[in-house]
Amino acid sequence: MTNHVPLMIHGAQSAGKHLTVTAPFDGSTIATVERAGSDAAERALETADGLFRDRDAWLAPAERIAILDRTAAIMKKSRSELAEAAAMEGGKPLVDSIVETDRAIDCIKICVETLRTQSGTMIPMGINAASSGRLAMTMHEPIGVVLAFSAFNHPLNLIVHQVAPAVAVGCPVIVKPAEATPLSCMRFVSILREAGLPESWCQAMVPTDRNVSGAMVADPRVAFFTFIGSGRVGWMLRSKLAPGARCSMEHGGAAPVIVAADADVTSALPLMTKGAFYHAGQVCVSVQRIFAHSSIARDLADRLAVEAKSLRVGDPTLKETDVGPLIRSAEVNRVDEWVKEAVSGGAELLCGGSMVLDTCYSPTVLLNPPADARVSTQEIFGPVACVYPFDELDEAIERANSLPFAFQSSVFTRDMDTALRTAKRLDAAAVMVNDHTAFRVDWMPFAGLKESGLGIGGIPYTMEDMQIEKLLVIRSAEL
């Protein structure tokens, strides 16, 4: 029997419609989720704003810490079920979904650690006539209502990254998961409530249409908007924000890797393989454009193709699967179209380049696609890696910087000067030396530049964004 998820908005009624959630691998129905119309959205905003305005009812830090501690404990007990459910609805292989679940649990702990160690700042006073007799310090307060729109590719951990920091700092939060993967979000919100968070403090919804979503973003009661998804949608929604509302946005890119002639290719290959084909390439910092010195480019590409051919493609819920489906069959067709375009333009197809069933695409390696092909200029978001030969390091850096995206990047070399020169000159928020572009731990800053995003992700940085630092100045004759 199909599971049914009711509306998770305090005191609201559903719009009488529901979303059917299907598994991307085989199209089987997993669950139905009630949708929220404009009335329910208004109720969610009214409830969240009312909580924030009633300062006497704010949750104390000790209470928030206790709730988060219990949340982590419940998630740990449910680890297997959470991972299996995420794999089924999102298509990420089980082995990687287990890692995602463990990261999500750790993110809750990072929220607690950050909250325990957060402190204000003493501002110097009494150092001239104007500041004499005064004491000044800063303290943190929640910014207000948080509205979170999330993406499908990490259905549990992305939600945790957007929602748990809001709970930690004391912001009422309304979360809209991706329509393809709402179930992990709903489970997490249920766990928060089971851990003792009052329902009104975290509400989840799948709107009936984009008009409902857009109206929520534009509502002046929203103090902070956090968005993970496509750049086209993110930048459009940012333009709708009410005056004074702050935001953070995480979009995608076309991550570049520079491989110098002296690189340890044997060590680099498994890293690049993981970075390129993890979650079928549906990662915003997935390895996409590999610029390899012409003396090693052919060998590297051939060996990468061997690694790609060894990956097992199929059902994401099976332990032996390395690469699962793309989120929709239309995406499989799109990726295939882009690959065929590159090959017809002169790229050499070293492996892959074909559909596996209707829902999966074979891990693909292309050698020297045209510079103007879509695989070279846009985010593929599929299991495709492109290798481009170069002769001079600065040429590779220039080509890496040629797109309007800048997120994470990497360089493989044994020479420190080469590493530092490359790191200094790449347009990127992060440069990995002798590691793949998709490396991340959840306490580090994670940010897209240019069209790739705005603001800084990572648990401590998101918590900082969701707070204001209020200055308190005390005047006393005793100072």
C-alpha positions in Angstrom: 0.0 0.0 0.0 1.3 3.4 -1.0 2.3 5.7 1.9 0.5 9.0 2.2 2.2 12.1 3.7 -0.3 14.7 5.1 0.3 18.5 5.0 3.0 19.5 7.5 1.7 23.1 8.1 0.3 23.8 11.5 -3.4 24.2 11.4 -3.8 24.3 7.6 -5.8 22.3 5.2 -4.4 20.8 2.0 -5.4 22.0 -1.4 -7.2 18.8 -2.1 -4.5 17.7 -4.5 -1.5 15.5 -4.0 1.9 14.8 -5.5 2.8 11.3 -6.5 6.4 10.5 -5.7 8.0 7.8 -7.9 11.4 6.0 -7.9 13.6 7.4 -10.6 15.1 3.9 -11.4 11.9 2.0 -12.2 9.1 4.6 -12.0 7.3 2.7 -9.2 5.1 4.7 -6.9 6.6 5.3 -3.5 4.2 7.7 -1.8 1.7 10.5 -2.2 2.2 13.9 -0.6 -0.6 16.5 0.1 0.0 19.8 -1.6 -0.3 23.3 -0.1 -2.3 26.0 -1.8 -2.1 29.7 -1.2 -4.3 29.5 1.9 -1.9 27.0 3.5 1.1 29.0 2.5 -0.4 32.1 4.1 -1.1 30.1 7.2 2.5 28.9 7.4 3.9 32.4 7.0 1.4 33.8 9.6 2.3 31.1 12.1 6.1 31.5 11.6 5.9 35.3 11.7 3.8 35.1 14.9 6.3 32.9 16.6 9.2 35.2 15.8 7.2 38.3 16.9 6.5 36.8 20.3 10.0 37.1 21.8 8.8 35.7 25.2 8.1 32.4 23.4 11.4 32.0 21.7 13.1 28.7 22.3 16.0 29.0 24.7 19.5 27.8 23.5 19.5 25.0 26.0 16.1 23.8 24.7 17.3 23.9 21.1 20.5 22.0 21.9 18.4 19.3 23.7 16.1 19.0 20.7 19.0 18.7 18.2 20.8 16.1 20.5 17.6 14.0 20.5 17.3 14.5 16.7 20.7 13.1 16.1 20.0 10.2 18.3 16.8 9.3 16.5 18.5 9.6 13.1 21.3 7.4 14.3 18.8 4.7 15.2 17.0 5.1 11.9 20.2 5.3 9.9 19.5 2.3 7.6 15.9 3.2 6.9 16.8 6.9 6.2 19.6 5.8 3.7 17.4 3.2 2.0 14.5 5.7 1.6 16.9 8.4 0.2 18.3 5.9 -2.3 14.9 4.9 -3.5 13.5 8.4 -4.0 16.6 10.1 -5.2 18.5 7.4 -7.1 21.8 7.8 -5.3 23.4 4.4 -4.8 22.9 2.9 -1.3 26.6 3.0 -0.4 26.6 6.8 -1.0 23.2 7.3 0.6 24.6 5.7 3.8 27.4 8.3 3.7 24.9 11.1 3.1 22.9 9.9 6.1 26.0 9.8 8.3 26.9 13.3 7.1 23.4 14.6 8.0 23.7 13.2 11.5 27.0 14.8 11.9 25.6 18.1 10.6 23.2 18.1 13.6 26.1 17.6 15.9 28.0 20.5 14.2 25.0 22.7 14.8 25.2 21.9 18.5 28.9 22.4 18.7 28.6 25.8 16.9 25.9 26.9 19.2 27.8 25.9 22.3 31.0 27.8 21.2 29.4 30.8 19.6 30.1 34.1 21.4 29.8 37.8 21.0 32.6 40.4 20.7 33.7 43.1 23.1 34.0 46.4 21.4 36.7 48.7 22.9 35.2 51.6 24.9 36.7 54.1 27.4 39.6 54.8 25.0 38.6 58.5 24.3 36.3 61.1 25.7 33.3 60.0 23.5 33.5 56.4 24.7 34.3 56.9 28.3 31.9 55.4 30.9 30.6 52.9 28.4 30.8 49.1 27.9 29.9 47.6 24.5 29.4 44.0 23.4 27.6 42.1 20.6 25.2 39.3 21.0 23.4 37.0 18.6 19.7 36.9 17.8 17.7 34.9 15.1 17.2 36.9 11.9 13.5 36.0 11.6 11.5 33.7 9.4 13.6 31.4 7.2 12.2 30.1 3.9 14.2 27.2 2.4 13.8 25.8 -1.1 15.9 22.7 -1.7 17.2 20.4 -4.5 16.8 16.7 -5.3 20.3 15.5 -5.4 21.0 15.1 -1.7 17.5 14.7 -0.4 18.4 14.4 3.2 21.6 16.2 3.8 20.6 19.4 1.8 17.5 19.7 3.9 19.5 19.3 7.1 21.9 22.0 5.9 19.1 24.4 5.4 16.7 23.5 8.2 18.9 22.4 11.2 20.9 25.7 11.3 17.6 27.6 11.5 16.4 25.4 14.3 19.7 25.8 16.0 19.7 29.6 16.0 16.0 29.9 16.9 14.4 30.9 13.6 11.0 29.6 12.6 11.5 27.8 9.3 9.3 26.8 6.3 10.9 24.3 3.9 9.9 23.4 0.4 11.7 20.2 -0.8 12.2 19.3 -4.5 9.1 17.8 -5.9 11.1 14.8 -7.1 12.4 14.0 -3.6 10.1 15.4 -0.8 10.0 12.3 1.4 13.4 12.6 3.1 12.5 16.2 4.0 9.2 15.1 5.5 10.9 12.4 7.5 13.4 14.8 8.9 10.8 17.3 9.9 8.9 14.5 11.6 12.0 13.5 13.5 12.5 17.1 14.7 9.0 17.1 16.0 9.5 13.7 17.6 12.6 15.1 19.3 10.5 17.8 20.9 10.5 20.7 18.4 7.0 22.3 18.4 5.3 21.8 15.1 5.0 25.5 14.3 8.7 26.0 14.4 9.4 23.9 11.4 6.8 23.5 8.6 7.2 21.6 5.4 5.2 22.0 2.2 4.9 21.0 -1.5 3.1 23.9 -3.2 0.4 23.4 -5.8 2.2 25.6 -8.3 5.0 28.1 -8.8 2.7 31.0 -8.1 2.4 29.9 -4.5 6.2 29.5 -4.2 6.9 32.9 -5.8 4.4 34.6 -3.5 6.1 33.1 -0.5 9.6 34.3 -1.6 8.3 37.8 -2.2 6.5 38.0 1.2 7.9 40.7 3.5 7.7 38.4 6.5 10.5 36.3 5.1 13.8 37.5 6.6 16.1 34.9 5.1 15.7 32.9 1.9 18.0 29.9 1.3 17.9 28.3 -2.1 19.7 25.3 -3.6 18.9 24.5 -7.3 19.4 25.9 -10.8 20.9 29.3 -11.4 18.1 30.3 -13.7 15.5 29.8 -11.0 17.6 31.0 -8.1 18.5 34.4 -9.6 14.9 34.9 -10.7 13.6 34.2 -7.2 16.2 36.5 -5.7 14.8 39.4 -7.7 11.4 38.8 -6.0 12.7 39.2 -2.4 11.2 42.0 -0.3 13.5 44.9 0.7 15.7 43.9 3.6 15.4 40.1 3.1 18.7 38.4 2.9 19.5 35.2 1.0 22.0 32.5 0.1 22.0 30.6 -3.1 23.8 27.5 -4.2 23.8 26.7 -7.9 25.9 24.6 -10.1 29.0 24.9 -12.3 31.2 23.0 -14.6 34.1 22.2 -12.3 37.6 22.3 -13.8 40.5 20.0 -12.9 44.0 20.9 -14.1 46.4 18.0 -14.3 50.1 19.0 -14.6 52.6 16.9 -16.5 54.2 15.9 -13.2 51.0 14.7 -11.6 50.7 11.3 -10.0 48.1 10.0 -12.4 47.8 6.6 -10.7 46.8 8.3 -7.4 44.5 10.9 -9.2 42.5 8.4 -11.2 40.3 6.9 -8.5 39.7 10.4 -7.1 38.6 11.8 -10.5 36.5 8.7 -11.2 34.6 9.3 -7.9 34.3 13.0 -8.5 33.0 12.6 -12.0 30.5 9.7 -11.6 29.4 10.0 -8.0 25.6 10.1 -8.0 25.7 9.8 -11.8 27.3 13.3 -12.0 24.3 15.0 -10.4 26.5 17.1 -8.1 27.0 20.8 -8.3 30.8 20.5 -8.0 31.1 17.2 -10.0 34.4 16.7 -12.0 33.4 17.8 -15.5 36.3 19.5 -17.4 39.7 17.9 -17.0 42.6 19.9 -18.5 45.6 17.5 -18.7 49.0 18.3 -20.1 49.3 17.1 -23.7 52.1 14.7 -22.6 49.7 12.7 -20.4 46.2 13.6 -21.7 45.7 10.6 -23.9 47.0 8.2 -21.2 44.9 9.8 -18.5 41.8 9.7 -20.6 42.2 6.1 -21.6 42.8 5.0 -18.0 39.8 7.1 -16.8 37.7 5.3 -19.4 38.9 1.9 -18.0 37.8 3.1 -14.5 34.5 4.3 -15.9 33.8 1.0 -17.6 34.3 -0.9 -14.4 31.5 1.0 -12.6 28.3 -1.0 -12.1 25.2 0.9 -13.3 21.7 0.0 -12.0 19.3 -0.2 -9.1 20.4 2.3 -6.5 19.0 0.3 -3.6 21.5 -2.6 -4.3 24.7 -2.5 -2.3 26.8 -3.4 -5.4 25.6 -0.5 -7.5 28.1 2.3 -8.2 26.0 4.6 -10.5 22.3 4.9 -10.3 19.7 6.6 -12.5 19.3 10.2 -13.4 16.4 11.9 -11.6 14.2 11.8 -14.7 14.2 10.0 -18.0 14.2 13.4 -19.8 17.6 14.1 -18.3 18.9 10.8 -19.8 17.8 12.0 -23.2 19.3 15.4 -22.6 22.7 14.0 -21.6 22.7 11.7 -24.6 21.9 14.6 -26.9 24.8 16.6 -25.5 27.2 13.7 -25.8 26.2 13.0 -29.4 26.6 16.7 -30.2 30.1 16.7 -28.9 31.1 13.5 -30.8 29.7 14.9 -34.0 31.8 18.0 -33.4 35.0 16.0 -33.2 35.2 14.7 -29.6 36.5 11.1 -29.3 34.2 8.8 -27.4 36.4 6.6 -25.2 33.6 4.9 -23.3 29.9 5.1 -22.5 27.8 7.4 -24.7 24.7 5.2 -24.4 21.5 4.8 -22.3 21.2 2.0 -19.8 17.5 1.2 -19.7 15.4 4.4 -19.9 16.6 5.8 -16.7 20.4 5.4 -16.5 23.3 6.7 -18.6 26.5 4.8 -19.0 29.6 6.6 -17.4 31.1 8.5 -20.3 34.6 9.8 -21.1 35.1 12.2 -24.0 38.5 13.3 -25.2 38.9 16.9 -26.5 35.3 18.0 -27.1 34.9 21.2 -29.1 35.2 24.3 -26.9 31.7 25.5 -27.9 30.0 22.2 -27.3 27.4 22.1 -24.5 29.5 19.6 -22.6 32.2 22.2 -22.5 30.2 25.3 -21.7 27.3 24.2 -19.5 26.8 22.0 -16.4 26.3 18.5 -17.7 24.7 17.2 -14.4 25.2 13.6 -15.7 27.9 10.9 -15.7 30.2 12.5 -18.3 33.8 13.6 -17.9 35.7 15.6 -20.6 39.5 15.6 -21.0 41.2 18.5 -22.9 44.9 18.5 -23.7 46.9 21.7 -23.0 50.5 22.8 -23.5 51.0 25.7 -21.1 49.7 25.9 -17.6 48.4 29.5 -18.0 46.5 28.3 -21.1 44.7 25.7 -19.0 43.9 28.2 -16.3 42.5 30.6 -18.9 40.2 27.9 -20.4 39.1 26.8 -16.9 38.1 30.4 -16.1 36.3 31.0 -19.4 32.8 30.2 -18.2 30.4 32.3 -16.1 30.6 29.7 -13.3 33.0 29.5 -10.4 32.6 27.0 -7.6 35.1 24.3 -6.6 38.1 23.4 -8.7 41.3 21.3 -8.4 44.9 20.9 -9.5 47.0 17.7 -9.5 50.7 18.2 -9.4 53.8 17.2 -7.4 55.2 20.8 -7.6 54.2 23.3 -4.9 54.9 26.3 -7.1 52.6 24.9 -9.8 49.9 24.2 -7.2 50.1 27.7 -5.7 50.2 29.4 -9.1 47.1 27.5 -10.2 45.3 28.1 -6.9 46.0 31.8 -7.0 44.8 32.2 -10.6 41.7 30.0 -10.8 38.3 31.7 -10.6 37.0 29.5 -7.8 35.7 29.7 -4.2 37.8 26.6 -3.4 40.8 24.9 -4.9 41.7 21.3 -4.0 45.3 20.3 -4.5 45.7 16.6 -5.4 42.0 15.9 -4.7 38.8 16.0 -6.8 36.5 19.0 -7.0 33.6 17.3 -5.1 35.4 17.1 -1.8 33.4 18.5 1.0 33.1 18.3 4.8 30.1 20.0 6.3 31.9 22.5 8.6 34.0 24.1 5.8 32.8 27.1 3.7 31.0 26.0 0.5 30.2 28.8 -1.9 29.5 29.4 -5.6 30.9 32.6 -7.2 29.8 34.4 -10.3 26.6 32.7 -11.6 27.2 29.7 -9.3 25.7 31.2 -6.2 25.7 33.9 -3.5 26.7 33.7 0.1 28.5 30.9 1.9 27.2 27.4 2.8 28.5 25.1 5.5 26.8 24.6 8.8 28.6 27.3 10.9 28.4 29.8 8.0 24.7 29.2 7.5 24.1 29.7 11.2 25.9 33.0 11.0 23.8 34.1 8.0 20.6 33.2 9.9 21.4 35.5 12.8 22.0 39.2 13.4 24.8 40.4 15.7 23.2 43.1 17.9 25.3 45.7 19.6 24.6 46.5 23.2 26.1 49.7 24.7 25.9 50.3 28.4 26.6 53.7 29.9 27.4 53.8 33.6 29.2 56.2 35.9 30.9 53.1 37.4 32.7 52.3 34.1 
